[in-house]
Amino acid sequence: MSQNPGEFIPIGRLSSRAALGADTQPSLPPEQMFHEIINLVRRRRLFIAKVVLAGTLLTGVAAFVVPPAYTATAQFMFEPTQAQMAAGLLETVVDTHIATLMSDARLRDVLKALPDLPQYKAVSARAVSQMANPTLGDRLRGSLVAIGKGLKNVVLPSPNPPEALQAANGLPSLDAMKNSLLVRQERRSNVISISYRDVDPERAAIIVNQVVQTHVDRLTDRMQQQADALRTGLDNRLIQSQAELEAADEALRAHVSAHGTPSADAAAGELTAETSRQLELVRSELLRRQERLEQVRKLQLSGAPPEKIDALLREPLVGTQFARAVAPITAPESQADVNSGTIAAKPTVSGADSEQRLQRLEHDVDVFRLQEHSLAERIASLQAASGADLAQRRERQTLERRAATAADVVRDLLRQQQQLKDPSSTGVQILAQASVPQRPSSLSPYLYISAAMIAFAALGGGAASVLERMDRSLRSERELATTLGIGCIGLVPEPEEGRYNGRWRLPECPSPPYDQAIEAVAAVALEVIQHRGDGKILAVTSSGPGEGKTALAVGIAAYAARFQRRVLLICADAPSQDVKLTGLSSETNLDSDVSAQRASLEIRRDSALGFDCLALDEIGDANTASLVGSQLANSLDKLRDRYDYMIIAAPGVFESAGIRILAARVDGVLFAVRWGSTRRDVAANAIELLMKPALLSGGPRPKIFAVLTRVNLKAHAGYRRGDTGEFLGKRPQRSGGSGLHVS
């Protein structure tokens, strides 16, 4: 809200957003936001510098306490078996090696073997001698480490804190060894690297070499045990397989001697097939004659004439020529009829001829039945002979296969046994042993310090931004007007130390920024109370003590006195010396019910500043909270004609309840807000309390306007508000005295 500094802005009731100090400023454009960040860094540069300095010192101390570490690395290679490669188990084998190397059991074996190594004994003896005669740096480092451990035990108490080195034998603990050991696979190869990190380079190389050697030895022992167990199993299987081979050969020889060597007889198979074909032909002929015989029987039973029966007997049979090949023995008459295929017709039908043909038909049926039976028996005998030969052949083949299988098993077992007797390798070999590292693997402390400076600078900037966000005080005229909803007529800098004493004396060397600010604020304040009226009374108040309202009231009174105005300053700590003037007499008592009121008010004149002073306790009792009320308001009405201006340095709103009543009886209330100290909610609540009596009674609202007091011009200029405070500190000192200075 942009307003004329001298314009009065009444408010009914502050909104919750204003009372809480909500940010009503619109979002800033990027370029303005960049300038705000630059201003923030400029304002908080000391805080950021302290954070950076403290963080850098802590990092430097930590880098000094932690000694440089050295890393020694060794490598070994394993050869996976063909079965593992075919199954794609390379990654599984690698993980198995890594898990085995990092296992507690393997590391305990390493710790058990270290004391017996001569190299490790020499390193331990040198470490003991160094601990017996520590240098100044070692002592300082040890003290800092002890302090750090003590703080750690206080924050995180542990019954048995793990130590990096065991005091008894100088060996690293199991936990320290696991934390310092690193096992990894080299890319996707069969090579595994083992690294160990320690403050002593020789000890790091010895430990990592012992880890690799212990792992290889354990793998070799395990493979040797597996080979021995496999060798024993092969010997047992070889004995059993040789016995099975001998039994198979013996059974094969017995079968050959009993049955001979079977040969494949193709003629027997052809004979069986030809006999089966003849059997089918005989059965076909037998079926035709049986059907003809049944037809003749039916005709005879039905009483058919002899001519019809004779015609049926004379009718030729289909396929009779094939029966001649399988039935060569027949009656001469029958053979002639069959060969001819027809029976010659006779002029007359003879019963004897028909009977003879019927007998021949029955005889043929009997003959074909005998042939069918004979051929079936012959086929059965041929098949029986062929089945026995096939069974013998199959049995021989089974025996031969069993003997060949046993021979193959024996040969394979013999080959495996030969390989176990002369193994080519154990599958694991050391590629490179660790050498003593010459340079530390840890980063240089200078790098830590540089990184710490950058990190803590960012941290300080973030903390400064948080502090700015958490700052609920008022620091600009526009911010004050927006938050409180009242006009702000200007700002007053922080007076120099010793500027005013108990008599409000000005020093010999004036402060032009302060004097100029007081002049501007006084001119605007007096103009506000006289605007379109005969205003004379100005009350200067604040939220609480220490807001600079007394010095502000003195400055306004001194400014008015410069122009030969009659000015009365009423405050709690008015001077008790100087010229005593006559005040109100007892005849003009304002409140006859107050028996403790004095006969006359003691108004004293400050000759140095040129205005009269009246102490608040001159009206009524000594309780300041009760004085600022209706009694003082009535006294002001009686004094209005004697003075051009009456300036009241009233108590704070939260110090006296009477100031709320006084606010409606004076011509204007100047509300002092201390720059960077008074919280927004406190100031907003104080303004609301000043407004509340008028709101409840329905009377005229008091004229309230504000001013920023005790402004630190140097810090305020860092905000770059573009207001008066940014340029007051840049003005040069005046050669003469200030307008407020009275010699």
MIGU-168061 format. One record per residue: x, y, z of N, C-alpha, C in turn. Coordinates in steps of 0.02 Angstrom, whole numbers, plus 50000, padded with zeros to 5 digits. Example, Ala and Ser with C-alpha at 12.3 -4.5 7.8 and 13.67 -1.06 7.14 Angstrom:
BEGIN
506604971650390506154977550390506604983550390/506424988850354506844994750357506455000250394/
//
This chain:
BEGIN
500434994150000500005000050000500445006150000/500445009949948500855015949941500445022049960/500675026050010500315031850034500795037550043/500505043650045500885049550062501115049050135/501765050350150501995049550219501605053650269/501315059350248500945063350295500215061950297/499975057050259499265055650256499075050550310/498535051950344498305047450397497875041950367/497995035850388497635030050362497285026650420/496655028050433496305024550488496125017550467/496085013250515495895006350503495375004350554/494924999850534494424997450580494684991650622/494914986650588495174980750623495674977350577/496244975650603496764972650561496544965650539/496684964250477496544957450453497034952550483/496834946250483497274941050511497914940550471/497874941850406498474941350365498974946850384/498714952950396499154958350417499414957150487/498994954550532499214953250601499754948050603/499714943250560500224937950559500824939950517/500814945750485501384947850446501464943850383/500914942250351500974938350290501314942350236/501634938850192501994942050137501494943950083/501384950550078500914952950028501264955249965/501924954649962502294956749904502184951749848/502104954249786502034949549730502684945849717/502634940649680503234936749663503714941149623/504354940549640504864944749608505084941749543/505244946049495505534943449432506224940649445/506484936649398507134933349410507704938249423/507734943849383508294948449393508254951849461/507644953449485507584956449551507724951349605/507524945149594507684939949642508444939049648/508794939549592509524939049594509824944649636/509564950749627509814956249668509644955249742/509064952349756508894950949825509374945949856/509574941049817510054936149843510724939549856/510944943949810511564947549820511524951849883/510964955149892510874959349952510874955050016/510564949150011510554944650069511264942650088/511664940850038512364938950052512744944950081/512614950850055512964956850080512764958250152/512124957450168511904958850236512164953750286/512164947450265512344942050311513054939550299/513474943850271514144941550254514544939550317/514454943150371514814941350432514584934650458/513934933450457513674926950481513924921350436/513904922350371514144917250324514884916050334/515264921650344515984920850355516134916950419/515734918150471515844914450533515694906950523/515154905450486514994898350474515544895050433/515794898550382516324895650340516954894750381/517134899650422517734899150463517674893450513/517104892950547517014887550596517034880750562/516684880050506516684873650471517364871750445/517734876750419518414875250394518874873150450/518824876550508519244874650565519074867550589/518434866050593518244859250614518494854050564/518434855550500518674850850449519434850050453/519774855650464520504855250470520714851050530/520364852050586520524848050646520384840650633/519804839250601519644832150585520154829150538/520374833050487520874830450440521534829250475/521694833550525522314832450562522264826350608/521674825450637521594819750684521624813150646/521304812750589521284806550551521934805850513/522354800850528522984800150492522874797650421/523354798650377523284796150308523264788550306/522854785950263522764778650256523084776250192/523344770150194523664766950137523274760650118/523234759350054522854753650029523324749049990/523354742850011523744737649976523264732849942/523444730649880523004726549839523374720449813/523044714649818523304708449789522754705349745/522964700849700522504697749653522634690249648/522094686549639522154679449623521624677749570/521744672149535521304670049480521064662949493/520454661649477520174654949484519964652449415/519984645849406519794642649343519144638749354/518584641049327517964637249335517984630849294/517634625849316517604619549280517164620249218/517234615249173516834615349112516084614849128/515914611049180515204610449198514934617249223/515334620849261515124627449285515054632449227/515514632049180515464636549122514854634849080/514724628349070514154626349029513494628449062/513464628149128512854629949164512784637549176/513294641449157513264648649167513314650649240/513734647349278513794648549350514404652649368/514674656549320515274660449334515134665749388/514584669249383514424674349433514314671249501/514014665449502513914662049566514584660049598/515044657749557515704655849583516064661949611/516014667649575516334673849598516034675949665/515384675949670515054677849733515254673149789/515344666949773515554662149825516244663849851/516704665349806517384667349827517364673649870/516984678549849516954684849886516654683749956/516104679949959515794678650024516254674650069/516634670050040517104666150080517654670450108/517924675050066518454679450089518224684150145/517594686350143517344690950193517014687550253/517024681050255516704677450309517114678150374/516764677650430517104678250495517594672550506/517414666650484517864660950495518524661850458/518504664250395519114665250357519544670850386/519214676250409519594681750439519894679750506/519544675550543519844673150606520454668850592/520444664950539521044661050520521624665750504/521464671250470522004676050454522284679150518/521834681250563522074684150626522474679250667/522294672950662522664667750699523354666650670/523424667650604524074666450572524534672550573/524274678650584524694684650581525244684750634/525104683150697525644683650748526244679250733/526174673950694526734669550680527164671950622/526964677350587527344679850531527904684350556/528524683350533529074687650556528984694950534/528714696050474528624702950451528134706650495/527594703250514527094706550557527374707850627/527784703450652528104704650717528534710950715/528904711950660529324717850655528904724250651/528354724050614527914729850609527604731450677/527384726250713527084727350779527594730250828/528214727850825528734730450870528874737850855/528884739650791528994746750774528414751050798/527804748550792527224752350815527234753250890/527454748050927527494748651000528014753851020/528584753950984529104758851000528864765950985/528484766850932528224773450917527714775650969/527304770950994526834772751047527184774351112/527754771351124528134772751185528454779651182/528654782051123528964788551115528574792651064/527984795051083527574798751034527844805751022/527724808150963527914815050946527364819850970/527504826350960527014831350981526364830650940/526444829350875525854828450834525454822350854/525814816850872525464810850894525094812050960/525404815751004525074817251068524444821351057/524514826551015523924830651001523384826650967/523584822550919523084818450885522754813550933/523144810650977522864806051026522384809451073/522544815651093522084819251137521434820751102/521474822951040520864824351003520444818050992/520784812550977520424806250968520084804151032/520434805051089520134803151153519524807551168/519574813951152518994818351163518414816251119/518564814651055518024812451010517704805951034/518104801251058517824794951083517404796151146/517634800851188517234802351247516564805351230/516564809951182515924812851160515474807551129/515784803051090515384797751058515084793151110/515474791551162515204787151214514654790551254/514684797251260514164800851295513524800851254/513594802151188513004802351145512734795451131/513184790851114512984783951098513374779251144/513134778251205513514773851251513514766651227/514084763551234514164756551214514544752851269/514294746951290514644743451344515334741151325/515434739051264516094736751240516234739951172/516464746251171516584749451106517144745951069/517064744451004517594741050967518194745550957/518774742850965519404746450957519704744550890/520074749350860520384748050795520954743050802/521314743250858521864738650869521784735550938/521924729250943521904725851007522554727251044/522484729651106523074731651143523524725851162/523234719951165523634714251188524174712251138/523994711251076524474708751027524534713150966/524214718950965524284723450909523914721250847/523454716550853523074714150795522444718250786/522234719250725521594722650714521014718250737/520484721350760519894717550780519534714950718/519084710350730518714707250674518294712450638/517964716850676517544721950645517964726950606/518534729050636518964733750600519244730750536/519394724250539519664721050479519134720450424/518514718950443517974718550394517834725350363/517884730650403517764737350376518324739750331/518934737350342519504739550302519634735150242/519304729350237519424724650183518914725750127/519164725750065518734726650007518904721149956/518404717249937518484711849888518024713249829/518294713049769517904714649710518154710549651/517724709749601517894706249539518144711349489/518684709649454518954714049402518534713249339/518104718349328517644718349271517244711849270/517264708149213516894701849208517364695949200/517964696549227518474691449219518454686449277/518944681849277519024676949330519514679349384/519684685749383520174688549429519804692249485/520014691049546519724694249605520274698149640/520114704549656520594708949690520384709749763/520894709649807520784710549879521194716449900/520874721449931521204727549954521104728250029/521624730750062521584731950134521834738950148/521484742550191521634749550206521874750150278/522454753250287522744753950354523194760050356/523294762550416523734768450424524464766650415/524644760350423525324757950414525364754350346/525764756650299525774753450233526044746350235/526554745050275526824738250279526324733350309/525974735650360525474731250390524904729850342/524704734750302524174733750253524394728450202/525024728750177525254723850128525294716850159/525534716450220525604709850253524914706650263/524434710650286523764707850300523424705550236/523454709550183523104707550122523434701450090/524104700950093524434695050066524254688850107/524194689650173524004683950214523284681850201/522844686650187522154685050170522124680850107/522504682950055522504679249992522814672350001/523374672150037523714665650046523284660850086/522954663350137522524658950176521944656350134/521674660550093521114658450050521344653050000/521924654149969522174649349921522344642749955/522654643050014522824636950050522194633050070/521684636650093521074633150112520734629950051/520744633449995520454630549935520854624449911/521514624949916521934619249895521814613249940/521774614450006521644608850052520954605750038/520464610050026519794607350013519784603249948/520114605749897520134602149834520524595549841/521044595549882521424589449894520994584249931/520604586749980520164582150015519624579349968/519364583649926518864581249878519174576249829/519804577449808520144572849763520254566049796/520454566049860520554559749896519904555849902/519374559449920518724556049925518504553449857/518624557249804518434555049737518854549049715/519484549249734519924543649715519694537149748/519524537649812519284531649846518644529049814/518184533549798517564531449765517694528449696/518184531049659518344528349593518634521349598/519054520249649519334513549658518784508449671/518314510249714517774505549729517334504249668/517184509649632516774508749572517144504849518/517804505649514518184502049463518184494549477/518254492749540518234485549557517554482649540/517014486349557516344483849542516214483449467/516464488249429516354488249357516744482749323/517344481449346517734475849317517394469149330/517104468449390516744462149404516124461549358/515774467049347515194466849302515404465249230/515974467849208516224466349141516394458949132/516724456149182516894449049178516264444749177/515764446449217515144442549218514784443049150/514784448949119514464449749054514824445749000/515484445548999515854441648950515734434148959/515704432049022515584424849035514884422849012/514384427049023513704425349001513664425248924/514014429548890514014429648817514344423348789/514884421348818515214415248794514774409148805/514424408848863513984403048876513414402848826/513144408448807512594408648759512824406348690/513424408448670513684406448604513804398948601/514084396348656514224389148656513584385048657/513044387648686512414383848691512004384348627/511974389948596511534391048539511894392348473/512544393248477512894394748416512764401948394/513004402948333512914409748307512294409848263/511764413148281511154413248240511284417348177/510954414648121511024418148057510334420148033/510294424947997509654427447971509434423047913/508864418947916508614414347865508054417747828/508184420447768507664423847729507174418947698/507424412547683506984407547652506424405547699/506584405047764506074403147813505524408447816/505724414447809505234419747810504794419547747/505104418147688504714417847627504234411847628/504464406147656504044400247659503434401547704/503554404947758502994406547803502494411147768/502744415847729502304420447695501904416847640/502244412247602501894408647549501364404047578/501524400747633501044396347665500444400247690/500564406347717500004410547740499564412647682/499874413847623499474415747564499034409847542/499334403747540498944397847521498364396647570/498484397847634497964396947684497374401747671/497524407647650496994412447636496584410247575/496924407547522496564405247463496104399247480/496374394647521495974388747540495364390947580/495444395447623494884397747663494364401247620/494604404747568494134408147522493714403047483/494054397747457493694392547420493224388647465/493444387347525493024383847573492394387847588/492464394247593491894398447608491384398447551/491624398447487491164398447430490764391847427/491104386247436490754379747432490274378847491/490454381147548489994380647604489354384747591/489444390747560488854394747544488414391147492/488714387847439488324384247388487954378347420/488314374947465488004369147498487414371347541/487474376847576486914379247617486324381247573/486454384247513485904386047468485534379747443/485914374547427485594368347404485174365347459/485414365347520485044362647577484384366347588/484434372847581483824376847591483304375347537/483544374347473483064372747419482744365947431/483144361247454482864354547467482354354947523/482494358747574482034359247630481394362847610/481464367447564480874371247543480454367547491/480704361547468480324357647420480374360447350/480934363147331481024365947264481044360247214/480894361547153480924356247101481634354047089/481734348047066482414345447054482784349447001/482414352446952482754356246900483104362446929/482784365546976483084371547005483694369747046/483644364047082484224361947123484794359847078/484634356347023485154354146977485484360146943/485064365346927485344371346896485824374946944/485654375047009486104378147058486744374247064/486704367447062487314363447067487744364147006/487424365246948487814366146887488124373146881/487874377846919488134384746913488874384946935/489324388146893490044388046910490194392546971/490724390747009490964394547067491524399347045/491494405647070492004410547053492634409047092/493214408947055493854407847089494024400647096/493674395947059493834388947066494514387247038/494754391346989495414389846960495974390847010/495874395147063496394396047114496414390247163/495834386847168495814381147214496194375247187/496294374947121496664369247091497384369147115/497664375047130498364375147150498444372547221/497924373147263498004371047333497644364447346/497224362147297496864355747307496964351447245/497534348547235497684344547174497344337747175/497124335147231496854328347235496104328847237/495754327247184495024327147181494804321347138/494154320147137493884314747094493964316747022/494024311946976494114313546905493534317446879/492914315646901492344319146875492334326346900/492504326846963492504333646992493034337946960/493624335346947494164339146917493974341446849/493634337246812493434339246744492934344846746/492484344446793491984349846799492304356346819/492774355946866493094362246891493494365446836/493874361146798494294363946745493874367146690/493314363946677492904366746624492544372946648/492394373246713492054379046743491314378746734/491044373946694490324373346684490134366046683/489504364646691489224357746686488794357546624/488944352646582488574352246518487844350946531/487464354246494486734353346500486504346946466/486054343746498485784337446471485064338646450/484854334546406484174335446383483674334446437/483804330046484483334328646538483694328946603/483294330046656483584330546724483544323746755/484144321446778484184314946810484304315946883/483944312446926484034313046999484694310347021/484944305046986485594302247005486154307146993/486114310646939486644315646925486644321246977/486064323546995486034328847046486304326547113/486144320347130486404317647193487154316947191/487404315047132488134314247124488484320947130/488184326147101488504332847105488474335447177/487954334047212487904336247282488434332747325/488544326447312489054322747350489754325547335/489864327147271490524329947255490624336747291/490084340747296490144347247330490304346247404/489974341447435490124340047506490824337447514/491034333247464491714330647468492234336247462/492104341247419492574346847411492604351047476/492034351847509492044355547572492474352047623/492424345447627492824341747675493574342247658/493714341947592494424342247572494724349047589/494354354447576494624361147591494704362347666/494264359147705494344359647778494984356247801/495114350447771495734347047789496344351147769/496314354147709496884358247686496974364347732/496414367547754496474373347799496804371447864/496604365747891496894363447953497634361947945/497824358847889498524357047878498954363247869/498694368047831499094374147821499164378247886/498634378447927498674382147990499194379048036/499224372348039499724369048081500424370448056/500494370547989501164371747961501404378947976/500934383747971501124390647987501324391448060/500954388148105501104388448176501794385748191/501974380048158502634377148169503184381748142/503054384848083503554389448056503644395548101/503094398348127503154404248172503494402548238/503374396648264503704394648326504454394248316/504654391348260505374390848247505694397748238/505344402248203505614408948193505644412848258/505144412248305505154415748369505724413548413/505864407248415506424404848456507084407648431/507164407948365507784410748338507854418148354/507274421848350507284428948366507444430248439/507174426248484507314426948555508054425748570/508334420848535509054419548545509474425448521/509264428148464509634433848438509594439948485/508994441148511508914446748558509314445748622/509304439948647509684438448708510434439548697/510664437548639511384438548624511554445948619/511104449648585511224456848579511234460348648/510784458248692510774461148760511424459748796/511664453648790512294451948823512874455848794/512864456848729513414460648697513404467948720/512794470848724512754477848746512984478548818/512774473948859512984474348929513734473748937/514034469548898514764468948901515104475148875/514824478248820515134484348794515064490048844/514474490748877514374495948926514854495248985/514924489249009515394488049064516104489749044/516284488248983516964489948959517054497448956/516534501248932516594508548929516654511548999/516274508949046516314511449115517004510349144/517284504649131517944503049157518464507749127/518424508949060518904513449029518834520549056/518204523149067518114529849094518374530449166/518264525449206518524525549275519274525449275/519574521649230520304521449227520584528349207/520234531849160520464538449139520404543449197/519844543349234519764547849291520284546349345/520414540049355520914538149405521614540749385/521764540549322522404543149298522454550749308/521904554349295521904561549305521984563449378/521674559749423521754561149494522454559649519/522784554849489523474553349510523954558849491/523804562449436524254567749412523834574049396/523594577749448523174583649434523594589149403/523284592749355523644598149321523694604349364/523134606549399523144612449443522564611849492/522594616249543522054616349593521484620949573/521554624749519521024629249497521084636349523/521544637749570521634644349599522384645749601/522574651849578523274653849581523324661249595/523854663249629523974670249646524284673749587/523954678949564524224682849507524754687849530/524584691749582525034697049605524954697949680/525514697749715525494699249786525524706749798/525274708849855525254716049870525944718549889/526114724249862526744727549880526584733249929/527094735749962527004741050011526844747549974/526254750449985526074756749950526514762549972/526704766749924527134772449939526744778849951/526144779249923525734785249930525084783549966/524834788150007524204786750041523624786749991/523134782550005522534782249963521994787049985/522054789850045521554794650068521684801450036/521174805450034521224812050004521654816650047/521954821550015522364826450050521924830850094/522174832750153521774837350196521624843950162/522054846150117521914852450082521284851850040/521174845950011520564845049973519954845150018/520024842150077519464842450125519314849650145/519834853550156519734860450177519394864450122/519624863550060519314867150004518574865149997/518444858650000517754856449995517334858950053/517644859150113517284861550171517104868950165/517564872750136517414879850127516814880850081/516804876950027516244877549980515594875050013/515634869350047515034866450077514764870950132/515214873550175514974877750230514764884650205/515044886850149514784893150120514064892250097/513934886550065513244885150045512794884250106/513064880850158512674879950219512544886650253/513054891050255512944897650285512444901750246/512474901250178511974904750139511274902250152/511204895650157510554892850172510304894850241/510764894750290510574896850358510384904250360/510754908350321510584915450318509894916450287/509744912550235509084913050205508534910950254/508674905650293508184903450343508084908750396/508644911950418508574917250468508164923050440/508274924650376507874930050346507134928150345/507004921850328506314919650327505994919650396/506394917950446506134917650515506104924450548/506414929450518506414936150548505714939150542/505364940150598504684942850599504674950250617/505254953450616505274960550633505124964650571/505054971150582504904975950529505534979850513/505694980450448506334983450430506264988750375/505664990550354505594995750303504924999250313/504885005450286504275009350292503705005950255/503835003450196503305000250158503064993850192/503534990150220503344983950255502924985550316/503104990950351502724992850411502014994850391/501954999050339501285001250318500864995450293/501164990850257500794985150230500564980450286/500994979350334500844974550387500344977350437/500444983550459500024986450511499414990050483/499424991850420498854995250391498815002550410/499355005650432499375012850449499945016050411/499925022650405500445026250370501085026650409/501645026550374502305027150404502615033650378/502785038150424503025044750403503785045150396/504145039850410504875040050402505215035450450/505865036450455506275032350500506785036850534/506995034550593507475038150635508065033550649/508685035650634509255031250646509385030150721/509815025450734510035024050803510485029850825/510325033150880510755038750903511425036050927/511925040350921512585038350944512595037651020/513065033651043513115032351115513265038951151/512875040251204512965046551241512645052451208/512195051151159511875056751125511455060851173/511065057451214510665060951264510815057951332/510855062251382510915059851450510245060751485/510235060551550509615061351586509285068051575/509665073151555509395079851542509275080851468/509395075751426509305075951354509785080951322/510385081351349510875086051321511155083151257/511265087451207511565085351144512325085951150/512705081451118513435081951121513685087751078/514325089151086514615094651048514685092850974/514765086350958514835084250888514165081150867/513765084650831513115082050812513165076450760/512615072750752512575067350703512085069450649/512325071850592511865074350540511335069350519/511465062850507510915058350487510355058150538/510525057950602510005057650653509605064150654/509965069950653509625076350655509175077250595/509405075450537508995076250477508375071850480/508445065650505507875061250511507375063950561/507615066650618507165069350669506785075450641/507145079550603506825085450575506265083350527/506395078450485505885076350437505285073250472/505415068850521504875065550556504465070650596/504815075550629504455080550670504025084950626/504295086950568503905091250523503265087750500/503335081450480502755077750456502265076450512/502515074650572502075073050628501665079150649/501995085050654501625091050673501135093250619/501315091950556500855093550503500245089050504/500335082750523499775078050526499275080150578/499505082150639499035083850692498705090550680/499005094950638498705101450624498335101550558/498325095950523498025095950456497275097350462/497065103050432496355104950430496065105350501/496425108250547496175109050614496655112650659/496505112650723496935116050773497235110750819/497565105750790497865100450829498495102750864/498545100950927499125102850967499445097051004/499065091951020499305086651065499505080651023/500125078451033500395072550999500655067751051/500385061651050500605056451096501085051751058/501665050551088502165046051059502175039851102/502005034251073501985027951110502295022351068/502285016351096502565010451061502255004251092/502494998551071502234992251099502474991151170/503114992551181503404991351247503994995951257/504384994551309504964998851323505524997551274/505995002351271506585001651229506465002651156/505915005751136505765006851066506025013551040/506285017851084506555024351063506035029851060/505465028951096504945034051092505125040351131/505495039751186505675045651226506135050251187/506655047351156507115051451116506745054551057/506275050851029505885053450973505455059350995/505135058751054504725064351080505155070451095/505755069551123506205075151137506415078551072/506565074451021506765077450957506215081550925/505585079050929505025082850900504915089350939/504965088951005504875095051046505425100051031/506045097851025506595102351010506515105450941/506265101450893506155104150826505625109650827/505075108750865504555113850869504805120050906/505235119050956505495124750994505955129050952/506265126350901506705130250858506335135950824/505705134950811505305139950776504905144450825/505175145250885504885149650935504175147650953/504075141150956503415138550977503435136751051/502855137651082502805135651152502655128051153/503115124451181503085117151179503115114451250/502675109751265502685106251330502805098851316/503315096151347503485089051342503275085651406/502835080751400502595076951458502865069851452/503245067951503503525061151502503645058951573/503805052651580503885049751647504525051951680/505065053151642505715054751671505915061951655/505455066651668505615073751657506145076051706/506555081051688507085083351733506805086651796/507165086051849506955088951913507335095251930/507735097751886508125103951897507905109151847/508305114251840508155119951796507605124351827/507335128751786506875133851812506195130751824/505925131851884505265129351901504745134551883/504255132551845503725137051823503085135551862/502635140251859501995139351893501535135351848/501245130151876500785126051837500065127751855/499635122751852498935123651869498865124351945/498485128951969498385129952041497855125252066/497775125152132497285120752162496575122852147/496475129252130495805131352113495565128152048/496025126152008495845123251943495945115651943/495815112652001495885105452004495395102151956/495625097151924495215093751874494805088151904/495015085351957494665079651987494665080752062/494125083052089494095084452160494095078152202/493945072552172493935066352210494625063652223/495135066152190495815063652200496145067852254/496155065352314496415069152371497165069752370/497475065252333498215065252332498495070052281/498055073652243498315078152192498655084152224/499205086352195499585091752224499245098452212/499445103452248499145110052243499285113252175/499845111952145500015114652080500485109952045/500455110051978500885105751938501565109051930/502095105251940502775107851935503025107151864/502935112351824503175112451755503855115751754/504345112451729505035114951728505245116151656/505685120651647505915122551581506625120051569/506725117051511507395114851490507685120451448/508145124451479508425130251444508855128351386/509145122351386509595120251331509195118951267/508605115851273508215113951215507635118751203/507455122851252506965128051240506255125951245/506085120751284505385118851293505275117051366/504635116951386504455115351455504355107751462/504455105451523504405098351538503945097351597/503555091951592503095090151647503135082651656/503265080651719503295073551735502595070751743/502495064651722501835061451727501615060551799/502095059551843501895058351912501685064851947/501745070651913501495076851942500735076851941/500415072551899499685072151896499475065751931/499165066051989498945060152025499515056952063/499475050352071499975046752110500575044952066/500995040752093501615038952058501535033052012/500935030352008500835024551964500725026951892/501215025751850501185028151781500605025151743/500435018751755499905015451719499225018751731/499125021351792498475024551806498465031851785/499055034851776499075041951758498845043051686/499055038651641498875039451571498155037251563/497705041551576496995040051572496585046351567/495975046151594495525051951589495795057951628/496155056651684496425062151724496915066251684/497365062951648497855066551607497515069951548/497015066451520496655069551463496315076051483/496015076251542495695082351566496205087851579/496785085951605497325090851617497575093651552/497595089751500497825092251435497345097451408/496695096651419496215101651396496335108451430/496535108351493496665114651529497305117951506/497805113851484498445116551462498455118251388/497935116651350497935117551278498035124951259/497745129551297497785136551279498465139651294/498845136651338499485139551358500055137551312/499965132251271500515129751229500275128851158/500785129551113500645128151042500645120651028/501095117051060501145109851051501265106551118/500945100851127501075096651186501265089651161/501855087751178502125081351156502135076751217/501805071051212501755066351268502165060051251/502675058851290503055052551285502695047351329/502175044351302501745039951340502065033151349/501845029351399502095022451407501875018051348/502155012151345501975007551292501265005051300/500985002551245500295000151246500214994451294/500714990051298500674984251342500904985951413/501164992151423501374994251490500804997751527/500375001251491499855005151523499205004251485/498665002851521498015002251489497715009151474/497965014351510497685021051499497855023951432/498385021851400498565024651335498035023251283/497635018051293497095016551246496545021951250/496415024551312495925029851320496205036451296/496865037551309497185043751290497215044451214/497255038851177497325039151104496735042651072/496145042051101495555045351072495485052651093/495885054951142495825061751168496355066351140/496855063751107497395067851079497265068751005/497655073350975497565074850904497925069850859/498385066150885498735061150844499165056750888/499255050550866499665045750902500225043550855/500835044850876501415042650837501665036150868/501595030750829501755024050854502475022350832/502925021550881503625020050867503725012550863/504045010450810504205003350799504965002850791/505264999050834505994998350831506194994050772/506644996550733506884993050672507234986550690/507014981050659507344974650668507254971550736/506794974350778506714971650846505984970050861/505534974650848504834973650863504534968550815/504224963350843503924958250801503274960850769/503104958050712502514960250676501874959050716/501814953150746501204951650783501134956050844/501704957850877501674962250935501424969150915/501714971850860501514978550837500784978450814/500584973150779499894972750756499404972350814/499554968650865499114968150924499084974850961/499654978450964499644984950997499204989950959/499234990050893498804994550854498074992650863/497934986250866497234984150875496974986250944/497404986050995497194988251062497054995751063/497454999651025497335006751022496665008350988/496485004250940495865005350903495245002750940/495334998150986494764994551014494274999051052/494495003851094493995008051129493535011751082/493815014551027493395018150979492925013450943/493145007450929492705002650896492135000450940/492274999651005491754997351051491255002951068/491515009151076491075014651095490745018151036/490995016950977490725020250918490955027250908/491465029450946491715036250940492195036950882/492495042950875492965044050821493595039950831/493845037450777494445033350781495065037750789/495545035550827496145039650837496565039850773/496925045450766497405046050711498065042850732/498205037350702498805033550719499245033150657/499865035050665500355034250611501005032050644/501425028950606502005025450635502655028550609/503195026650643503865028650623504345023050645/504835021650605505355016750622505895020250662/506065017550719506565020650763507165016050771/507705019350793508335015850809508555011450750/508545014450691508735010850629509485010750623/509755004750611510465003950597510565005550522/510815011550509510855013750440511315009350398/511845007050427512315002950389512004996350369/511644993150417511304986850402510704987950357/510354993550368509764994950327509954996150254/510524999350243510735000550175510864993950137/511014988550175511124982150142510494979150112/509904981250136509284978850108509114982350042/509424988150030509324991849968508574992849954/508254995950004507534997149999507375002849950/507865007149938507735012949896507375018549933/507415018750001507085023850040507595028550071/507365032450120507805037550150508395034550187/508265028850221508805025950261509395023750220/509295022150156509855019950114510335025650099/510095031950102510505037650082510705042050140/510405041150199510595045250256511325044150277/511525037950278512205036450299512735038850251/512555040350189513035042550139513155050050139/512745053850176512815061050176513415063150219/513775068250197514365070450236514155074250299/514625074550348514495078150410514455085650396/514015088950434513965096150427514545099650463/514735105450437515275109150470515035112650533/514405114650533514125118050591513725113450635/513335116250680512935112350725512295110250693/511945105850725511315103350701510755108150719/510215107250683509635111450699509355109950767/509485104150794509235102350860509715104350915/510315106250896510815107750947510725114850973/510705115251037510645121851070511245122751115/511645127651102512255128651141512105131751208/
//
